[in-house]
Amino acid sequence: MVIRLGANQYGKAEVRVVAVDRSGPQHSLVDLTVSSSLRGDFAAAHTDGDNAHVLATDTQKNTVLAFARDGVGPPEAFGLRLARHLAGAYGWISGARVAVDSHGWDRITVGGQPHGHAFRRDGGEVRTAVVTVDGDGSGADAHVLAGLRDLVVLKTTGSEFWGFPRDRYTTLAETRERILATAVTARWRYTVTDLDWDAAFGTVRTALLETFAATHSLALQQTLYAMGEAALERCPEVAEVRLSMPNRHHFLADLSAFGLDNPDVVYVAADRPYGLIEGTVLRDDVPPAEVAWLGTPGFC
């Protein structure tokens, strides 16, 4: 038997960065959480404690902060800059992965006008980007995943669930009318690394939202596929979309103990357990790129 070192990576996780642009009367604010991971020839560090090839995680953190000094821009662009730099920093580094979460802030409205330098945190939705560069950082093998998480959506009609098999353990009643709610996590892979990232993100996000609202759902799986299909149709630069959608159940409350009926008015929201629906929608004429997804959990 031979014992050897397998796949490994290391980096700095969850570097918090807030960057402010005060160059005009309307200040702008960017709030990020950035994580970096390096792949390469790090065997000696594991087997012998030899750190000659270890770019310190503190150095990675400082690199993130220094790069933010010159402006951030869209998270995809910032991730590309960082990943290309880190992948090309030393010959023994063979690849870099940079994940960026962008936390949104909205301007506070005062007297009907957006304030120039006062903000409020928006909802729980987070814009995400993951950039993976293989090689020396030249960008020839760069992959960009954009995405979002905790996009909470709900519709009060237009959702059914029936026709499923029943056995001795089945108690769920069929329904032709229910509340459909979920918290969408979506990531999509671009086929290019030079794009108007904000416009592309907006196109995909709008496609997801509009399709959720417009689809008469016979199952959350059907809705998931329709959302992914719409994203691919509207944004030709997207190769595939992966979605994870927990079913946030709403059960009709039983008010009979109080002598009251409940004509589809009052519901109990249950946060767990929940059904978890996941899937990938992709183009069949674009080569797969599993390296782009390494280290990105949460999908089938």
C-alpha positions as CSV (number, residue, x, y, z in Angstrom):
1,M,0.0,0.0,0.0
2,V,1.2,3.5,-0.9
3,I,-0.1,6.5,0.9
4,R,0.1,9.7,-1.0
5,L,-1.3,13.3,-1.0
6,G,-4.4,13.8,-3.1
7,A,-6.1,16.9,-4.4
8,N,-5.5,19.9,-2.3
9,Q,-5.9,23.7,-2.3
10,Y,-5.6,26.5,0.2
11,G,-6.4,30.2,0.5
12,K,-8.0,33.0,2.5
13,A,-11.7,32.7,3.1
14,E,-14.3,35.5,3.5
15,V,-12.2,38.7,3.3
16,R,-14.6,41.5,4.0
17,V,-14.1,44.6,1.8
18,V,-16.1,47.8,1.8
19,A,-15.0,50.3,-0.9
20,V,-16.3,53.8,-1.1
21,D,-16.1,56.1,-4.1
22,R,-16.3,59.8,-3.0
23,S,-15.3,61.3,-6.3
24,G,-18.7,62.9,-6.9
25,P,-21.6,64.3,-5.0
26,Q,-23.3,60.9,-5.1
27,H,-21.0,58.5,-3.3
28,S,-21.0,54.8,-4.3
29,L,-20.6,51.9,-2.1
30,V,-19.4,48.3,-2.8
31,D,-19.6,45.7,0.0
32,L,-17.9,42.4,-0.8
33,T,-16.9,39.1,0.8
34,V,-14.0,37.6,-1.1
35,S,-12.4,34.1,-0.8
36,S,-9.3,32.9,-2.7
37,S,-8.0,29.4,-3.2
38,L,-4.7,28.3,-4.9
39,R,-3.8,25.0,-6.6
40,G,-0.4,23.9,-7.5
41,D,2.8,22.2,-6.2
42,F,2.2,22.4,-2.4
43,A,3.1,18.8,-1.6
44,A,6.2,19.6,0.4
45,A,4.2,21.8,2.7
46,H,1.9,18.9,3.5
47,T,4.5,16.1,3.8
48,D,7.6,18.0,5.1
49,G,6.3,21.3,6.5
50,D,8.3,23.1,3.8
51,N,6.6,26.5,3.2
52,A,8.8,27.6,0.3
53,H,5.9,27.3,-2.2
54,V,3.2,28.7,0.2
55,L,2.0,32.1,-0.7
56,A,0.7,33.1,2.8
57,T,-3.0,33.4,3.2
58,D,-2.4,36.8,4.8
59,T,-0.7,37.9,1.5
60,Q,-3.8,36.8,-0.4
61,K,-5.9,38.9,2.0
62,N,-3.7,41.9,1.4
63,T,-3.8,41.4,-2.3
64,V,-7.6,41.6,-2.2
65,L,-7.5,44.9,-0.3
66,A,-4.8,46.4,-2.5
67,F,-6.8,45.5,-5.7
68,A,-9.9,47.2,-4.2
69,R,-7.9,50.4,-3.9
70,D,-8.0,50.9,-7.6
71,G,-11.7,50.2,-7.9
72,V,-13.9,47.1,-7.8
73,G,-16.5,47.2,-10.6
74,P,-18.7,44.2,-11.2
75,P,-17.8,41.2,-9.0
76,E,-17.0,39.1,-12.1
77,A,-14.5,41.6,-13.3
78,F,-12.9,42.0,-9.9
79,G,-12.7,38.2,-9.5
80,L,-11.0,37.9,-12.9
81,R,-8.4,40.5,-12.0
82,L,-7.6,38.7,-8.7
83,A,-7.6,35.2,-10.1
84,R,-5.3,36.0,-13.1
85,H,-2.9,37.8,-10.8
86,L,-2.8,35.0,-8.2
87,A,-2.5,32.2,-10.8
88,G,0.5,34.0,-12.4
89,A,2.3,35.0,-9.2
90,Y,4.7,32.1,-9.0
91,G,5.6,29.2,-11.3
92,W,4.5,26.6,-8.8
93,I,0.9,27.9,-8.7
94,S,-1.1,26.1,-11.4
95,G,-4.5,27.7,-10.8
96,A,-6.5,30.1,-8.7
97,R,-10.2,30.3,-7.7
98,V,-11.7,33.6,-6.5
99,A,-15.3,33.7,-5.1
100,V,-16.9,37.1,-4.6
101,D,-20.2,37.8,-2.8
102,S,-21.6,41.2,-3.4
103,H,-24.0,42.6,-0.7
104,G,-26.4,45.2,-2.0
105,W,-27.1,48.6,-0.4
106,D,-29.8,51.0,-1.5
107,R,-29.8,54.7,-1.0
108,I,-32.0,56.1,1.7
109,T,-34.7,58.4,0.3
110,V,-35.0,61.8,1.9
111,G,-37.7,64.2,0.8
112,G,-38.4,62.0,-2.2
113,Q,-34.8,62.1,-3.4
114,P,-32.1,59.4,-3.0
115,H,-29.5,60.6,-0.4
116,G,-26.0,61.2,-1.7
117,H,-24.2,59.3,1.1
118,A,-26.7,57.4,3.3
119,F,-27.6,53.8,2.5
120,R,-29.7,51.0,3.8
121,R,-29.0,47.3,3.4
122,D,-31.4,45.7,0.9
123,G,-33.0,42.3,1.3
124,G,-31.2,39.0,1.9
125,E,-30.4,38.4,-1.8
126,V,-26.6,38.2,-2.6
127,R,-25.0,38.5,-6.0
128,T,-22.2,36.0,-6.4
129,A,-19.3,35.4,-8.8
130,V,-16.7,32.6,-8.9
131,V,-13.7,32.9,-11.2
132,T,-11.3,30.0,-11.9
133,V,-8.1,30.4,-13.8
134,D,-6.0,27.4,-14.8
135,G,-2.4,27.9,-15.8
136,D,-0.2,31.0,-15.5
137,G,-3.0,33.6,-15.3
138,S,-3.0,34.6,-18.9
139,G,-6.7,34.1,-19.0
140,A,-6.8,31.4,-21.8
141,D,-8.4,29.0,-19.4
142,A,-10.5,31.3,-17.3
143,H,-14.0,30.4,-16.3
144,V,-16.6,32.8,-14.9
145,L,-19.7,31.7,-12.9
146,A,-22.1,34.4,-12.0
147,G,-25.1,33.9,-9.8
148,L,-27.3,34.9,-6.9
149,R,-28.5,33.3,-3.7
150,D,-31.4,33.9,-1.2
151,L,-33.6,35.4,-3.9
152,V,-36.9,34.7,-2.1
153,V,-40.0,34.6,-4.3
154,L,-43.6,33.6,-3.7
155,K,-46.8,33.3,-5.8
156,T,-50.3,33.0,-4.3
157,T,-51.8,31.1,-7.2
158,G,-50.9,29.3,-10.3
159,S,-49.3,26.3,-8.6
160,E,-50.5,22.7,-8.3
161,F,-49.1,19.4,-7.2
162,W,-50.9,16.1,-7.9
163,G,-50.5,12.8,-9.8
164,F,-47.6,11.6,-7.6
165,P,-47.4,7.9,-6.5
166,R,-49.0,7.0,-3.2
167,D,-47.9,4.2,-0.8
168,R,-48.5,3.4,2.9
169,Y,-46.4,6.3,4.0
170,T,-48.0,8.9,1.9
171,T,-50.2,11.4,3.7
172,L,-49.8,14.5,1.5
173,A,-53.1,15.5,-0.2
174,E,-53.1,16.4,-3.8
175,T,-53.8,20.1,-4.6
176,R,-54.9,22.1,-7.6
177,E,-54.1,25.4,-5.7
178,R,-51.3,26.2,-3.4
179,I,-48.8,28.9,-2.4
180,L,-45.5,28.4,-4.1
181,A,-42.5,29.9,-2.4
182,T,-38.8,29.3,-2.6
183,A,-35.4,30.9,-2.0
184,V,-33.5,30.7,-5.3
185,T,-29.8,29.9,-5.5
186,A,-28.6,30.1,-9.1
187,R,-25.2,30.0,-10.8
188,W,-24.6,30.2,-14.5
189,R,-21.4,29.7,-16.5
190,Y,-20.4,32.2,-19.2
191,T,-18.8,31.1,-22.5
192,V,-16.7,34.4,-22.6
193,T,-14.6,36.3,-20.2
194,D,-15.2,39.8,-21.7
195,L,-18.7,41.0,-21.2
196,D,-20.9,43.8,-19.8
197,W,-21.2,41.8,-16.6
198,D,-23.9,44.0,-15.0
199,A,-26.1,43.9,-18.1
200,A,-25.7,40.1,-18.4
201,F,-26.5,39.6,-14.8
202,G,-29.6,41.8,-15.0
203,T,-30.8,39.9,-18.1
204,V,-30.5,36.5,-16.4
205,R,-32.0,37.7,-13.1
206,T,-34.9,39.2,-14.9
207,A,-35.5,36.0,-16.9
208,L,-35.5,34.0,-13.7
209,L,-38.0,36.3,-11.9
210,E,-40.4,36.8,-14.9
211,T,-40.5,33.1,-15.6
212,F,-41.2,32.2,-12.0
213,A,-44.1,34.6,-12.1
214,A,-45.5,33.6,-15.5
215,T,-45.2,29.8,-15.3
216,H,-48.3,27.9,-14.2
217,S,-46.5,25.3,-12.1
218,L,-47.5,21.7,-11.9
219,A,-44.3,21.0,-9.9
220,L,-41.4,23.1,-8.6
221,Q,-39.2,21.0,-10.9
222,Q,-41.1,22.3,-13.9
223,T,-40.7,25.8,-12.7
224,L,-36.9,25.3,-12.2
225,Y,-36.5,24.0,-15.8
226,A,-38.5,26.9,-17.3
227,M,-36.4,29.4,-15.4
228,G,-33.2,27.9,-16.6
229,E,-34.4,27.6,-20.1
230,A,-35.5,31.3,-20.2
231,A,-32.1,32.4,-18.9
232,L,-30.3,30.5,-21.7
233,E,-32.7,31.9,-24.3
234,R,-32.2,35.5,-23.3
235,C,-28.5,35.4,-22.7
236,P,-26.6,33.6,-25.4
237,E,-23.3,33.9,-23.6
238,V,-24.5,31.5,-20.9
239,A,-23.6,27.9,-21.3
240,E,-25.5,26.4,-18.4
241,V,-27.5,27.3,-15.4
242,R,-27.6,25.4,-12.1
243,L,-30.4,26.0,-9.7
244,S,-31.1,25.0,-6.1
245,M,-34.6,25.8,-4.9
246,P,-35.9,24.7,-1.5
247,N,-39.7,24.5,-1.4
248,R,-40.8,26.9,1.4
249,H,-44.0,25.1,2.4
250,H,-47.2,27.0,3.3
251,F,-49.8,24.8,4.9
252,L,-53.5,25.9,5.2
253,A,-54.2,26.5,8.9
254,D,-56.9,24.5,10.6
255,L,-59.2,27.0,12.3
256,S,-62.0,24.6,13.0
257,A,-61.2,24.5,16.8
258,F,-62.2,28.1,16.9
259,G,-65.4,27.6,15.0
260,L,-64.0,29.2,11.9
261,D,-63.6,28.1,8.3
262,N,-60.5,28.9,6.3
263,P,-61.3,29.6,2.6
264,D,-57.6,29.6,1.5
265,V,-56.8,32.7,3.6
266,V,-54.6,31.8,6.5
267,Y,-51.4,29.7,6.1
268,V,-48.7,28.4,8.4
269,A,-45.2,28.9,6.9
270,A,-42.9,26.0,7.7
271,D,-39.2,26.6,7.4
272,R,-38.2,22.9,7.8
273,P,-38.2,20.2,6.8
274,Y,-38.4,21.3,3.2
275,G,-38.2,19.8,-0.2
276,L,-35.0,20.6,-2.0
277,I,-35.3,20.8,-5.8
278,E,-32.0,21.0,-7.8
279,G,-31.2,20.8,-11.5
280,T,-29.0,21.9,-14.4
281,V,-30.2,23.4,-17.6
282,L,-27.6,23.5,-20.4
283,R,-26.8,23.9,-24.0
284,D,-25.8,20.7,-25.8
285,D,-23.4,22.5,-28.2
286,V,-21.1,23.9,-25.5
287,P,-18.3,21.7,-24.0
288,P,-18.6,21.1,-20.3
289,A,-16.1,22.7,-17.9
290,E,-16.3,21.0,-14.6
291,V,-13.1,22.7,-13.4
292,A,-15.2,25.9,-13.2
293,W,-17.4,24.3,-10.5
294,L,-14.7,22.8,-8.3
295,G,-15.1,24.0,-4.8
296,T,-18.6,25.4,-5.4
297,P,-21.0,23.2,-3.4
298,G,-24.8,23.2,-3.2
299,F,-25.7,21.7,-6.5
300,C,-26.4,18.2,-7.7
